[in-house]
Amino acid sequence: MRAAVLLASAGLALALPLSASATTLVEAIATARANNPDLRAAKARTEAADARLRAAKGARLPTVSLTGEYLSGRNDLGGFFGFGASDVDPRAVRLEMTQPLFAGGGIAAGVDQARAGQEAAKAQGRQAEQDLEVLVARAFVAVQAAEAFLTASRGQVAAFDEWTRQARLRFQAGEIPKSDLELAIARLAEARAGEARAQSGHETARAQYTALVGVEPIDLSAATEAGATLTLDETLARAEANSPMLEAAEAGVRAAIAAERAAVAQGLPSFALTARTEQMRDQFFPGYRSDAVSVGVQGRWTLFAGGRVQAARSEASAARRVAEAQRDAARAALKAQVINAWSELHAIRLAADAARDQSVAATSAVDSLRNEVRVGQRPMVDLLDAQRDLLAATARRLATEGDLVVAARRVAVLTGGAPD
């Protein structure tokens, strides 16, 4: 009876009421988001994209510049204009404003390209968050499963230790052959080796959780999967509407189209309104003085550049086709990913049900064999084998229950909503 209680305790470990301070999966994900370096990097990339958009918009605004110079020296005009050698202090100051009027669409294309880059950076940040959610869920349930399996392994060691003690007493009393005692000793050694492996797996799971979340796992609450599931068609539709990966690919296409427009603008004229005021002293001859104000329009048109403009257009056009192909590939990859996640969730649900049934049956078999061995109907080796089978069934159940939580979380993030 003691062995059954010890082994069954592992099955109840995840279902027992927990204290109010227990860490939920949602809380673990929130903590990981605050500590994860990949998300910090994604945030920094988004901020850089925001800055590029502000810079692109700034190209539409006027540019105001102030320049000045001051020199001191001697100027000998050799009698030209009646000036000989004299000391001069040439100095000048200029204030100039330039307002772009037309740039062939290059400025607007730059803004659109920067905006698309900003949208892509934000989408990639959300994708990183979704990937992190699934990783945290996997680490979360791995710790729980490792703890429960370690408890079950320790329970099996305690059970086999007790059976070995009883077998030694019965052998000394002449009730069982020596082979039964040796089998019990062998099973005990095997159980202790399994406990060592379970301890190692438990420590590994905790270390992986700590590295991912940023804090050690303490008092993790039970994580369960959501009950209802969308149909495959509904899942595909929601995933395509909410996929950051696809959104980033679409933004890449928009950025490539804008870059193509910017390349075309290189071959078009540009015009800007210019206003200037300047003051000069001693610039050309001693006593020279000039105060000027001017307003006008500046223009520039590159008529020939050795084929560089046409090459830039061809390159931008090819880049657009690359972006479109990458978008189509992203859409196909998303569909395959959703189908895989949806099918895996349904398969794991069936496997989890089977694993629970197997665990219940294995527990019942151990209870029955214990009574049969006690009255001499079955040899002790059958009970030892049944207890080993029970531990294996417990391991499968814990693994499939954890896989079920991860699979449900994966489908949830793909469709744009994670279960609480």
HUFENJO-V923083 format. One record per residue. PSI is psi as a letter, one per 20 degrees, with the letter a starting at -180 (* if undefined). OMEGA is omega in whole degrees, 0 to 359 (999 if undefined). BURIAL is 1 if it has 24 or more other C-alpha atoms within 12 Angstrom, else 0. Layout:
PSI,OMEGA,BURIAL / PSI,OMEGA,BURIAL
This chain:
h,181,0 / h,181,0 / g,181,1 / g,180,1 / g,182,0 / g,180,1 / h,180,1 / h,181,1 / h,178,1 / h,180,1 / h,181,1 / i,188,1 / h,184,1 / i,185,1 / i,182,0 / q,176,0 / p,182,0 / r,180,0 / r,182,0 / i,182,0 / j,181,0 / q,180,0 / p,177,1 / r,178,1 / h,179,1 / g,179,1 / h,178,1 / h,178,1 / g,179,1 / g,178,1 / g,179,1 / h,178,1 / h,181,1 / h,186,0 / i,189,0 / p,181,1 / h,179,0 / h,178,1 / h,176,1 / g,178,0 / g,178,0 / h,177,1 / g,179,1 / h,178,0 / h,177,0 / g,178,1 / h,177,0 / h,178,0 / h,175,1 / g,180,1 / h,178,0 / h,178,1 / g,178,1 / h,179,0 / g,180,0 / g,177,1 / h,180,0 / h,179,0 / i,178,1 / h,188,1 / r,179,0 / q,176,0 / p,180,0 / p,181,0 / q,178,0 / p,179,0 / q,179,0 / r,178,0 / q,176,0 / p,180,0 / r,176,0 / p,181,0 / b,182,0 / p,184,0 / p,179,0 / o,181,0 / i,176,0 / k,179,0 / i,179,0 / p,185,0 / j,178,0 / j,181,0 / p,174,0 / b,179,0 / p,179,0 / q,175,0 / p,181,0 / q,174,0 / m,181,0 / p,179,1 / q,181,1 / q,175,1 / p,183,0 / p,174,0 / p,186,0 / p,176,1 / p,178,1 / p,179,1 / o,178,1 / p,177,1 / g,181,1 / p,180,0 / k,179,1 / j,183,1 / j,183,1 / h,181,1 / g,178,1 / h,178,1 / h,178,1 / h,178,1 / g,180,1 / h,179,1 / g,179,1 / h,179,1 / g,177,1 / h,176,1 / h,177,1 / g,180,1 / h,178,1 / g,180,1 / g,178,1 / g,179,1 / g,178,1 / h,175,1 / g,177,1 / h,177,1 / g,177,1 / h,178,1 / g,180,1 / g,178,1 / h,180,1 / h,179,1 / g,182,1 / g,179,1 / g,179,1 / g,178,1 / g,179,1 / g,179,1 / h,181,1 / g,182,1 / h,177,1 / h,177,1 / g,180,1 / g,180,1 / g,180,1 / h,178,1 / g,181,1 / g,180,1 / h,176,1 / g,177,1 / g,179,1 / h,180,1 / g,177,1 / h,177,1 / h,178,1 / h,177,1 / g,179,1 / g,180,1 / g,180,1 / h,176,1 / g,178,1 / g,180,0 / h,177,1 / g,178,1 / g,180,0 / h,180,0 / h,179,1 / g,178,1 / g,181,0 / h,177,0 / g,178,0 / h,178,0 / i,179,0 / j,182,0 / h,182,0 / q,177,1 / r,181,0 / h,181,0 / h,178,0 / g,178,1 / g,181,1 / h,177,0 / g,179,1 / g,179,1 / g,179,1 / g,179,0 / h,178,1 / g,178,1 / g,178,0 / g,180,1 / h,179,1 / h,176,1 / g,177,0 / h,177,1 / h,179,1 / g,178,0 / h,178,0 / h,178,1 / g,178,1 / g,178,0 / h,179,1 / g,180,1 / h,178,0 / g,180,0 / g,179,1 / g,180,1 / g,179,0 / h,177,1 / g,181,1 / g,180,1 / h,184,0 / g,186,1 / h,180,1 / i,176,0 / r,179,1 / q,178,1 / o,180,1 / p,174,0 / m,180,1 / p,180,1 / r,181,1 / p,177,1 / p,181,1 / q,178,1 / q,178,1 / q,184,0 / f,186,0 / q,178,0 / q,177,0 / r,172,0 / r,181,0 / g,180,1 / g,178,0 / h,179,0 / g,179,1 / g,181,1 / g,180,0 / h,180,1 / g,180,1 / h,180,1 / h,186,0 / j,186,1 / o,174,1 / h,179,1 / g,179,1 / h,178,1 / g,178,1 / h,178,1 / g,177,1 / g,177,1 / h,177,1 / h,176,1 / g,179,1 / h,178,1 / h,179,1 / h,177,1 / g,178,1 / h,178,1 / h,177,1 / g,177,1 / h,178,1 / h,178,1 / h,177,1 / h,182,1 / h,180,1 / h,181,1 / j,181,1 / q,179,0 / q,176,0 / q,182,0 / q,179,0 / q,175,1 / p,183,1 / p,173,1 / p,186,1 / q,170,1 / p,184,1 / q,179,1 / p,181,1 / q,177,1 / p,176,1 / k,186,1 / g,188,1 / h,176,0 / r,183,1 / p,179,1 / j,180,0 / q,183,0 / p,178,0 / p,173,0 / o,188,0 / q,173,0 / p,181,0 / q,177,0 / p,180,0 / a,181,0 / p,175,0 / q,179,0 / q,179,0 / p,179,0 / o,178,0 / o,183,0 / h,180,0 / p,181,0 / k,177,0 / k,179,0 / j,183,0 / h,180,0 / g,179,1 / h,178,0 / h,178,0 / h,177,0 / g,181,1 / g,179,0 / g,180,0 / h,178,1 / g,178,1 / h,178,0 / h,177,1 / g,179,1 / h,176,0 / g,180,0 / h,178,1 / g,178,1 / h,178,0 / h,176,1 / g,179,1 / h,178,0 / h,178,0 / h,179,1 / g,179,1 / g,179,0 / h,178,0 / g,180,1 / g,179,1 / h,180,0 / g,180,1 / g,179,1 / g,179,1 / g,182,0 / g,181,1 / g,181,1 / h,180,1 / h,179,1 / g,180,1 / h,179,1 / g,181,0 / h,176,1 / g,178,1 / g,180,0 / h,179,1 / g,177,1 / g,180,0 / h,180,0 / h,177,1 / g,178,1 / g,179,0 / h,179,1 / g,178,1 / g,180,1 / h,180,0 / h,177,1 / g,179,1 / h,180,0 / g,179,1 / g,180,1 / g,181,1 / g,181,0 / h,179,1 / g,179,1 / h,181,0 / h,177,0 / h,182,0 / h,182,0 / j,175,0 / j,180,0 / h,181,0 / q,178,0 / q,182,1 / h,183,1 / h,179,1 / h,179,1 / g,179,1 / g,178,1 / h,180,1 / h,178,1 / h,176,1 / g,177,1 / h,179,1 / g,178,1 / g,178,1 / g,178,1 / h,177,1 / g,179,1 / g,179,1 / g,180,1 / g,179,1 / g,181,1 / g,182,1 / h,177,1 / h,175,1 / g,178,1 / h,180,1 / g,178,1 / g,181,1 / g,180,1 / h,178,1 / g,178,1 / h,180,1 / g,178,1 / h,182,1 / g,181,1 / h,178,1 / h,181,1 / j,174,1 / j,179,1 / p,181,0 / p,178,1 / q,178,1 / *,999,0
